[in-house]
């Protein structure tokens, strides 16, 4: 399938068997989109999986997982710029392996490790976005105030300030523990009754930047683990979440400390 566009440069991730597509028409229903993509790309090789989601972040994007890298490369070269639903598709190699690829070529342990790495990467990006938002808020807080009576959007400054005060007073919804952004301190829950500081130090001290374990006096089943940097905490959470310790029969819960 030739395109009128000039020969593209294959970029983004290293050559692999997954094609990342963007600039898709967002209004198209996912079942129809998948069926259409299947009909277009099936001629280039065996398709293992097609991933397209309707959530806000994933709109206008899709992944085509082939059985070989050669099929993915040929598809990128020949379909690049092809108009689908009146929008030219933009294709490149995906930045990482898909779950379907790992499942096909590896075992269950490799698949779980791959999923954990993907979750950790997602958490890193969420932390970066949160820090960027905090920086914007700090910059806004330190900006010089406008002189009294200066109109803002056609309204007196006094009324604007009153409106802002009312908005800030509203209570923000509480974020579930599982979705807290990464930081340097882990919060451990559901620990066995015989868990002690030495045991946790041995388990969590294997990860880079380990600083200390803090038990909570008078409270069994919980503890805090602190690292020098959040990367160490992310690695530890990725590896230890769901582990069964000592005499315990249930997996422990590992989340980030609520800030």
Phi and psi in degrees as GROMACS dihedral restraints (atoms count N, CA, C in turn):
[ dihedral_restraints ]
;  ai    aj    ak    al  type     phi  dphi    fc
    3     4     5     6     1   -83.1    20    10
    4     5     6     7     1   155.7    20    10
    6     7     8     9     1  -126.7    20    10
    7     8     9    10     1   149.5    20    10
    9    10    11    12     1   -76.2    20    10
   10    11    12    13     1   -10.7    20    10
   12    13    14    15     1   -70.9    20    10
   13    14    15    16     1   155.4    20    10
   15    16    17    18     1   -66.9    20    10
   16    17    18    19     1   157.1    20    10
   18    19    20    21     1   -53.6    20    10
   19    20    21    22     1   126.9    20    10
   21    22    23    24     1   -80.8    20    10
   22    23    24    25     1   161.8    20    10
   24    25    26    27     1   -94.7    20    10
   25    26    27    28     1   125.2    20    10
   27    28    29    30     1   -75.9    20    10
   28    29    30    31     1   114.6    20    10
   30    31    32    33     1  -131.8    20    10
   31    32    33    34     1  -162.1    20    10
   33    34    35    36     1    70.4    20    10
   34    35    36    37     1  -120.8    20    10
   36    37    38    39     1   -72.9    20    10
   37    38    39    40     1   167.7    20    10
   39    40    41    42     1   -66.0    20    10
   40    41    42    43     1   154.8    20    10
   42    43    44    45     1   -50.9    20    10
   43    44    45    46     1   128.6    20    10
   45    46    47    48     1  -154.8    20    10
   46    47    48    49     1  -175.2    20    10
   48    49    50    51     1   -94.4    20    10
   49    50    51    52     1    13.7    20    10
   51    52    53    54     1  -115.8    20    10
   52    53    54    55     1   127.4    20    10
   54    55    56    57     1  -100.5    20    10
   55    56    57    58     1   128.5    20    10
   57    58    59    60     1   -99.1    20    10
   58    59    60    61     1   128.1    20    10
   60    61    62    63     1  -118.9    20    10
   61    62    63    64     1   133.0    20    10
   63    64    65    66     1  -131.4    20    10
   64    65    66    67     1   177.6    20    10
   66    67    68    69     1    67.7    20    10
   67    68    69    70     1    32.4    20    10
   69    70    71    72     1   -84.6    20    10
   70    71    72    73     1   154.2    20    10
   72    73    74    75     1   -67.7    20    10
   73    74    75    76     1   119.9    20    10
   75    76    77    78     1   -74.9    20    10
   76    77    78    79     1   -18.7    20    10
   78    79    80    81     1   -82.3    20    10
   79    80    81    82     1    -9.4    20    10
   81    82    83    84     1   -76.3    20    10
   82    83    84    85     1   134.2    20    10
   84    85    86    87     1   -62.5    20    10
   85    86    87    88     1   142.7    20    10
   87    88    89    90     1   -58.0    20    10
   88    89    90    91     1   -45.7    20    10
   90    91    92    93     1   -57.9    20    10
   91    92    93    94     1   -43.1    20    10
   93    94    95    96     1   -66.1    20    10
   94    95    96    97     1   -40.7    20    10
   96    97    98    99     1   -61.5    20    10
   97    98    99   100     1   -45.2    20    10
   99   100   101   102     1   -63.7    20    10
  100   101   102   103     1   -42.5    20    10
  102   103   104   105     1   -62.1    20    10
  103   104   105   106     1   -41.3    20    10
  105   106   107   108     1   -67.2    20    10
  106   107   108   109     1   -44.6    20    10
  108   109   110   111     1   -62.6    20    10
  109   110   111   112     1   -38.8    20    10
  111   112   113   114     1   -59.5    20    10
  112   113   114   115     1   -44.7    20    10
  114   115   116   117     1   -67.7    20    10
  115   116   117   118     1   -32.1    20    10
  117   118   119   120     1   -76.1    20    10
  118   119   120   121     1   -44.2    20    10
  120   121   122   123     1   -94.8    20    10
  121   122   123   124     1   -12.4    20    10
  123   124   125   126     1   -61.1    20    10
  124   125   126   127     1   -25.8    20    10
  126   127   128   129     1   -72.0    20    10
  127   128   129   130     1   -12.6    20    10
  129   130   131   132     1   -95.7    20    10
  130   131   132   133     1   -10.0    20    10
  132   133   134   135     1   159.7    20    10
  133   134   135   136     1   179.6    20    10
  135   136   137   138     1   -75.0    20    10
  136   137   138   139     1   124.6    20    10
  138   139   140   141     1   -92.6    20    10
  139   140   141   142     1   123.3    20    10
  141   142   143   144     1   -84.5    20    10
  142   143   144   145     1   -39.4    20    10
  144   145   146   147     1  -159.4    20    10
  145   146   147   148     1   150.9    20    10
  147   148   149   150     1  -126.3    20    10
  148   149   150   151     1   123.1    20    10
  150   151   152   153     1  -113.9    20    10
  151   152   153   154     1   120.7    20    10
  153   154   155   156     1  -148.7    20    10
  154   155   156   157     1   130.9    20    10
  156   157   158   159     1  -125.5    20    10
  157   158   159   160     1   159.9    20    10
  159   160   161   162     1  -100.9    20    10
  160   161   162   163     1    -1.4    20    10
  162   163   164   165     1   -68.6    20    10
  163   164   165   166     1   162.3    20    10
  165   166   167   168     1   -58.2    20    10
  166   167   168   169     1   -43.4    20    10
  168   169   170   171     1   -67.7    20    10
  169   170   171   172     1   -30.2    20    10
  171   172   173   174     1   -96.6    20    10
  172   173   174   175     1    -3.1    20    10
  174   175   176   177     1   -60.3    20    10
  175   176   177   178     1   142.5    20    10
  177   178   179   180     1    76.7    20    10
  178   179   180   181     1    12.3    20    10
  180   181   182   183     1  -132.8    20    10
  181   182   183   184     1   158.4    20    10
  183   184   185   186     1  -160.1    20    10
  184   185   186   187     1   161.8    20    10
  186   187   188   189     1  -127.8    20    10
  187   188   189   190     1   132.7    20    10
  189   190   191   192     1  -111.7    20    10
  190   191   192   193     1   119.0    20    10
  192   193   194   195     1  -103.1    20    10
  193   194   195   196     1   113.6    20    10
  195   196   197   198     1   -94.7    20    10
  196   197   198   199     1   171.0    20    10
  198   199   200   201     1   -83.9    20    10
  199   200   201   202     1   -15.3    20    10
  201   202   203   204     1  -138.9    20    10
  202   203   204   205     1   156.6    20    10
  204   205   206   207     1   -67.9    20    10
  205   206   207   208     1   -36.2    20    10
  207   208   209   210     1   -60.5    20    10
  208   209   210   211     1   -40.2    20    10
  210   211   212   213     1   -65.1    20    10
  211   212   213   214     1   -41.0    20    10
  213   214   215   216     1   -65.0    20    10
  214   215   216   217     1   -42.1    20    10
  216   217   218   219     1   -64.7    20    10
  217   218   219   220     1   -42.4    20    10
  219   220   221   222     1   -64.8    20    10
  220   221   222   223     1   -40.2    20    10
  222   223   224   225     1   -63.0    20    10
  223   224   225   226     1   -42.1    20    10
  225   226   227   228     1   -62.0    20    10
  226   227   228   229     1   -45.1    20    10
  228   229   230   231     1   -66.0    20    10
  229   230   231   232     1   -38.4    20    10
  231   232   233   234     1   -93.5    20    10
  232   233   234   235     1   -23.8    20    10
  234   235   236   237     1   -99.7    20    10
  235   236   237   238     1   -11.3    20    10
  237   238   239   240     1   -51.5    20    10
  238   239   240   241     1   124.4    20    10
  240   241   242   243     1    83.7    20    10
  241   242   243   244     1    -2.8    20    10
  243   244   245   246     1   -65.1    20    10
  244   245   246   247     1   134.4    20    10
  246   247   248   249     1   -82.1    20    10
  247   248   249   250     1   120.2    20    10
  249   250   251   252     1  -121.2    20    10
  250   251   252   253     1   120.9    20    10
  252   253   254   255     1    53.6    20    10
  253   254   255   256     1    42.8    20    10
  255   256   257   258     1    67.7    20    10
  256   257   258   259     1    21.2    20    10
  258   259   260   261     1  -133.1    20    10
  259   260   261   262     1   130.0    20    10
  261   262   263   264     1   -70.5    20    10
  262   263   264   265     1   128.1    20    10
  264   265   266   267     1   -74.5    20    10
  265   266   267   268     1   143.3    20    10
  267   268   269   270     1  -113.9    20    10
  268   269   270   271     1   119.9    20    10
  270   271   272   273     1  -118.7    20    10
  271   272   273   274     1   147.0    20    10
  273   274   275   276     1  -161.4    20    10
  274   275   276   277     1   167.2    20    10
  276   277   278   279     1   -67.8    20    10
  277   278   279   280     1   141.8    20    10
  279   280   281   282     1   -66.0    20    10
  280   281   282   283     1   152.8    20    10
  282   283   284   285     1   -76.3    20    10
  283   284   285   286     1   -19.5    20    10
  285   286   287   288     1  -145.5    20    10
  286   287   288   289     1   166.6    20    10
  288   289   290   291     1   -67.6    20    10
  289   290   291   292     1   148.1    20    10
  291   292   293   294     1   -83.3    20    10
  292   293   294   295     1   161.9    20    10
  294   295   296   297     1   -60.1    20    10
  295   296   297   298     1   -38.5    20    10
  297   298   299   300     1   -63.2    20    10
  298   299   300   301     1   -38.4    20    10
  300   301   302   303     1   -66.4    20    10
  301   302   303   304     1   -46.4    20    10
  303   304   305   306     1   -63.1    20    10
  304   305   306   307     1   -39.7    20    10
  306   307   308   309     1   -64.4    20    10
  307   308   309   310     1   -34.8    20    10
  309   310   311   312     1   -73.8    20    10
  310   311   312   313     1   -39.3    20    10
  312   313   314   315     1  -101.9    20    10
  313   314   315   316     1   -12.9    20    10
  315   316   317   318     1  -121.6    20    10
  316   317   318   319     1  -165.4    20    10
  318   319   320   321     1  -109.8    20    10
  319   320   321   322     1  -177.3    20    10
  321   322   323   324     1   -61.9    20    10
  322   323   324   325     1   -38.6    20    10
  324   325   326   327     1   -64.1    20    10
  325   326   327   328     1   -41.9    20    10
  327   328   329   330     1   -65.0    20    10
  328   329   330   331     1   -37.3    20    10
  330   331   332   333     1   -66.0    20    10
  331   332   333   334     1   -43.5    20    10
  333   334   335   336     1   -65.4    20    10
  334   335   336   337     1   -40.4    20    10
  336   337   338   339     1   -63.6    20    10
  337   338   339   340     1   -39.2    20    10
  339   340   341   342     1   -63.2    20    10
  340   341   342   343     1   -42.9    20    10
  342   343   344   345     1   -64.4    20    10
  343   344   345   346     1   -40.1    20    10
  345   346   347   348     1   -64.8    20    10
  346   347   348   349     1   -40.1    20    10
  348   349   350   351     1   -63.5    20    10
  349   350   351   352     1   -38.4    20    10
  351   352   353   354     1   -65.2    20    10
  352   353   354   355     1   -41.3    20    10
  354   355   356   357     1   -65.1    20    10
  355   356   357   358     1   -41.1    20    10
  357   358   359   360     1   -63.1    20    10
  358   359   360   361     1   -39.8    20    10
  360   361   362   363     1   -65.3    20    10
  361   362   363   364     1   -39.0    20    10
  363   364   365   366     1   -63.1    20    10
  364   365   366   367     1   -40.3    20    10
  366   367   368   369     1   -67.2    20    10
  367   368   369   370     1   -36.7    20    10
  369   370   371   372     1   -61.6    20    10
  370   371   372   373     1   -43.7    20    10
  372   373   374   375     1   -65.4    20    10
  373   374   375   376     1   -38.8    20    10
  375   376   377   378     1   -63.0    20    10
  376   377   378   379     1   -38.6    20    10
  378   379   380   381     1   -65.3    20    10
  379   380   381   382     1   -40.1    20    10
  381   382   383   384     1   -64.0    20    10
  382   383   384   385     1   -41.9    20    10
  384   385   386   387     1   -65.5    20    10
  385   386   387   388     1   -40.0    20    10
  387   388   389   390     1   -64.4    20    10
  388   389   390   391     1   -40.9    20    10
  390   391   392   393     1   -65.5    20    10
  391   392   393   394     1   -37.8    20    10
  393   394   395   396     1   -63.9    20    10
  394   395   396   397     1   -39.6    20    10
  396   397   398   399     1   -65.5    20    10
  397   398   399   400     1   -40.7    20    10
  399   400   401   402     1   -63.4    20    10
  400   401   402   403     1   -39.6    20    10
  402   403   404   405     1   -62.3    20    10
  403   404   405   406     1   -41.0    20    10
  405   406   407   408     1   -64.6    20    10
  406   407   408   409     1   -40.4    20    10
  408   409   410   411     1   -65.5    20    10
  409   410   411   412     1   -40.8    20    10
  411   412   413   414     1   -64.2    20    10
  412   413   414   415     1   -40.7    20    10
  414   415   416   417     1   -64.0    20    10
  415   416   417   418     1   -39.7    20    10
  417   418   419   420     1   -67.6    20    10
  418   419   420   421     1   -35.7    20    10
  420   421   422   423     1   -69.4    20    10
  421   422   423   424     1   -30.2    20    10
  423   424   425   426     1   -93.4    20    10
  424   425   426   427     1    -3.1    20    10
  426   427   428   429     1   -68.8    20    10
  427   428   429   430     1   142.7    20    10
  429   430   431   432     1   -62.9    20    10
  430   431   432   433     1   138.5    20    10
  432   433   434   435     1   -74.2    20    10
  433   434   435   436     1   148.8    20    10
  435   436   437   438     1   -72.7    20    10
  436   437   438   439     1   148.1    20    10
  438   439   440   441     1   -57.4    20    10
  439   440   441   442     1   149.2    20    10
  441   442   443   444     1   -56.9    20    10
  442   443   444   445     1   136.0    20    10
  444   445   446   447     1    87.5    20    10
  445   446   447   448     1    -3.8    20    10
  447   448   449   450     1   -69.7    20    10
  448   449   450   451     1   125.9    20    10
  450   451   452   453     1   -66.8    20    10
  451   452   453   454     1   139.4    20    10
  453   454   455   456     1  -128.6    20    10
  454   455   456   457     1   118.4    20    10
  456   457   458   459     1    53.7    20    10
  457   458   459   460     1    35.7    20    10
  459   460   461   462     1    82.8    20    10
  460   461   462   463     1     3.1    20    10
  462   463   464   465     1  -120.4    20    10
  463   464   465   466     1   148.9    20    10
  465   466   467   468     1   -59.1    20    10
  466   467   468   469     1   147.4    20    10
  468   469   470   471     1   -59.1    20    10
  469   470   471   472     1   -34.0    20    10
  471   472   473   474     1   -61.4    20    10
  472   473   474   475     1   -42.7    20    10
  474   475   476   477     1   -68.6    20    10
  475   476   477   478     1   -37.9    20    10
  477   478   479   480     1   -61.6    20    10
  478   479   480   481     1   -45.8    20    10
  480   481   482   483     1   -60.4    20    10
  481   482   483   484     1   -41.3    20    10
  483   484   485   486     1   -62.2    20    10
  484   485   486   487     1   -41.2    20    10
  486   487   488   489     1   -64.3    20    10
  487   488   489   490     1   -41.0    20    10
  489   490   491   492     1   -64.8    20    10
  490   491   492   493     1   -40.5    20    10
  492   493   494   495     1   -61.5    20    10
  493   494   495   496     1   -41.5    20    10
  495   496   497   498     1   -64.8    20    10
  496   497   498   499     1   -39.6    20    10
  498   499   500   501     1   -66.4    20    10
  499   500   501   502     1   -44.6    20    10
  501   502   503   504     1   -65.9    20    10
  502   503   504   505     1   -25.3    20    10
  504   505   506   507     1   -72.8    20    10
  505   506   507   508     1   -19.4    20    10
  507   508   509   510     1   -67.3    20    10
  508   509   510   511     1   136.0    20    10
  510   511   512   513     1   -73.3    20    10
  511   512   513   514     1   131.0    20    10
  513   514   515   516     1   -78.7    20    10
  514   515   516   517     1   144.4    20    10
  516   517   518   519     1   -65.0    20    10
  517   518   519   520     1   144.0    20    10
  519   520   521   522     1   -76.2    20    10
  520   521   522   523     1   134.0    20    10
  522   523   524   525     1   -84.5    20    10
  523   524   525   526     1   130.0    20    10
  525   526   527   528     1   -58.7    20    10
  526   527   528   529     1   150.0    20    10
  528   529   530   531     1   -53.0    20    10
  529   530   531   532     1   -39.2    20    10
  531   532   533   534     1   -65.7    20    10
  532   533   534   535     1   -18.5    20    10
  534   535   536   537     1  -112.1    20    10
  535   536   537   538     1    13.3    20    10
  537   538   539   540     1   -67.0    20    10
  538   539   540   541     1   142.5    20    10
  540   541   542   543     1   -69.5    20    10
  541   542   543   544     1   152.7    20    10
  543   544   545   546     1   -61.5    20    10
  544   545   546   547     1   145.3    20    10
  546   547   548   549     1  -151.3    20    10
  547   548   549   550     1  -172.6    20    10
  549   550   551   552     1   -81.2    20    10
  550   551   552   553     1    -8.3    20    10
  552   553   554   555     1  -118.6    20    10
  553   554   555   556     1   128.7    20    10
  555   556   557   558     1   -98.1    20    10
  556   557   558   559     1   145.5    20    10
  558   559   560   561     1  -111.8    20    10
  559   560   561   562     1   117.8    20    10
  561   562   563   564     1  -100.4    20    10
  562   563   564   565     1   134.0    20    10
  564   565   566   567     1  -132.9    20    10
  565   566   567   568     1   163.6    20    10
  567   568   569   570     1    62.9    20    10
  568   569   570   571     1    34.7    20    10
  570   571   572   573     1   -75.7    20    10
  571   572   573   574     1   146.1    20    10
  573   574   575   576     1   -59.8    20    10
  574   575   576   577     1   153.8    20    10
  576   577   578   579     1   -61.1    20    10
  577   578   579   580     1   -28.6    20    10
  579   580   581   582     1   -91.1    20    10
  580   581   582   583     1     9.0    20    10
  582   583   584   585     1   -68.6    20    10
  583   584   585   586     1   134.7    20    10
  585   586   587   588     1  -128.7    20    10
  586   587   588   589     1   175.2    20    10
  588   589   590   591     1   -63.3    20    10
  589   590   591   592     1   -39.9    20    10
  591   592   593   594     1   -63.7    20    10
  592   593   594   595     1   -42.2    20    10
  594   595   596   597     1   -62.4    20    10
  595   596   597   598     1   -46.5    20    10
  597   598   599   600     1   -67.5    20    10
  598   599   600   601     1   -35.3    20    10
  600   601   602   603     1   -63.3    20    10
  601   602   603   604     1   -38.1    20    10
  603   604   605   606     1   -67.5    20    10
  604   605   606   607     1   -37.6    20    10
  606   607   608   609     1   -76.6    20    10
  607   608   609   610     1   -46.0    20    10
  609   610   611   612     1   -90.9    20    10
  610   611   612   613     1   -11.6    20    10
  612   613   614   615     1   -75.4    20    10
  613   614   615   616     1    -4.8    20    10
  615   616   617   618     1   -75.2    20    10
  616   617   618   619     1   -13.9    20    10
  618   619   620   621     1  -100.8    20    10
  619   620   621   622     1   147.2    20    10
  621   622   623   624     1   -55.7    20    10
  622   623   624   625     1   138.0    20    10
  624   625   626   627     1    80.4    20    10
  625   626   627   628     1    12.3    20    10
  627   628   629   630     1   -57.1    20    10
  628   629   630   631     1   134.8    20    10
  630   631   632   633     1  -114.7    20    10
  631   632   633   634     1   -57.9    20    10
  633   634   635   636     1  -166.5    20    10
  634   635   636   637     1   163.1    20    10
  636   637   638   639     1  -112.0    20    10
  637   638   639   640     1   134.0    20    10
  639   640   641   642     1  -120.6    20    10
  640   641   642   643     1   112.7    20    10
  642   643   644   645     1   -81.0    20    10
  643   644   645   646     1   158.4    20    10
  645   646   647   648     1  -105.0    20    10
  646   647   648   649     1   112.2    20    10
  648   649   650   651     1   -55.2    20    10
  649   650   651   652     1   130.9    20    10
  651   652   653   654     1    79.3    20    10
  652   653   654   655     1    -0.2    20    10
  654   655   656   657     1  -125.7    20    10
  655   656   657   658     1   115.9    20    10
  657   658   659   660     1   -93.5    20    10
  658   659   660   661     1   153.5    20    10
  660   661   662   663     1    92.4    20    10
  661   662   663   664     1    -5.6    20    10
  663   664   665   666     1  -135.2    20    10
  664   665   666   667     1   157.1    20    10
  666   667   668   669     1  -165.5    20    10
  667   668   669   670     1   166.9    20    10
  669   670   671   672     1  -121.9    20    10
  670   671   672   673     1   141.5    20    10
  672   673   674   675     1  -124.6    20    10
  673   674   675   676     1   125.5    20    10
  675   676   677   678     1  -112.9    20    10
  676   677   678   679     1   142.3    20    10
  678   679   680   681     1  -121.1    20    10
  679   680   681   682     1   163.2    20    10
  681   682   683   684     1   -69.7    20    10
  682   683   684   685     1   -28.9    20    10
  684   685   686   687     1  -146.6    20    10
  685   686   687   688     1   160.1    20    10
  687   688   689   690     1   -71.0    20    10
  688   689   690   691     1   -21.6    20    10
  690   691   692   693     1   -61.6    20    10
  691   692   693   694     1   -40.3    20    10
  693   694   695   696     1   -64.5    20    10
  694   695   696   697     1   -40.9    20    10
  696   697   698   699     1   -64.7    20    10
  697   698   699   700     1   -39.7    20    10
  699   700   701   702     1   -62.8    20    10
  700   701   702   703     1   -44.9    20    10
  702   703   704   705     1   -62.1    20    10
  703   704   705   706     1   -42.8    20    10
  705   706   707   708     1   -65.6    20    10
  706   707   708   709     1   -43.5    20    10
  708   709   710   711     1   -62.8    20    10
  709   710   711   712     1   -42.2    20    10
  711   712   713   714     1   -59.9    20    10
  712   713   714   715     1   -40.9    20    10
  714   715   716   717     1   -83.6    20    10
  715   716   717   718     1   -32.6    20    10
  717   718   719   720     1  -100.2    20    10
  718   719   720   721     1   -17.0    20    10
  720   721   722   723     1   -59.2    20    10
  721   722   723   724     1   126.8    20    10
  723   724   725   726     1    86.6    20    10
  724   725   726   727     1     2.5    20    10
  726   727   728   729     1   -73.1    20    10
  727   728   729   730     1   152.4    20    10
  729   730   731   732     1  -106.4    20    10
  730   731   732   733     1   123.8    20    10
  732   733   734   735     1  -107.0    20    10
  733   734   735   736     1   145.1    20    10
  735   736   737   738     1    47.1    20    10
  736   737   738   739     1  -124.0    20    10
  738   739   740   741     1   -87.1    20    10
  739   740   741   742     1     3.2    20    10
  741   742   743   744     1   -69.8    20    10
  742   743   744   745     1   156.9    20    10
  744   745   746   747     1  -116.5    20    10
  745   746   747   748     1   -14.3    20    10
  747   748   749   750     1  -110.4    20    10
  748   749   750   751     1   148.9    20    10
  750   751   752   753     1   -67.4    20    10
  751   752   753   754     1   145.8    20    10
  753   754   755   756     1   -78.1    20    10
  754   755   756   757     1   160.9    20    10
  756   757   758   759     1  -108.8    20    10
  757   758   759   760     1   125.1    20    10
  759   760   761   762     1  -121.8    20    10
  760   761   762   763     1   116.8    20    10
  762   763   764   765     1  -132.7    20    10
  763   764   765   766     1   175.9    20    10
  765   766   767   768     1   -84.6    20    10
  766   767   768   769     1   147.6    20    10
  768   769   770   771     1   -63.7    20    10
  769   770   771   772     1   138.1    20    10
  771   772   773   774     1   -71.9    20    10
  772   773   774   775     1   128.0    20    10
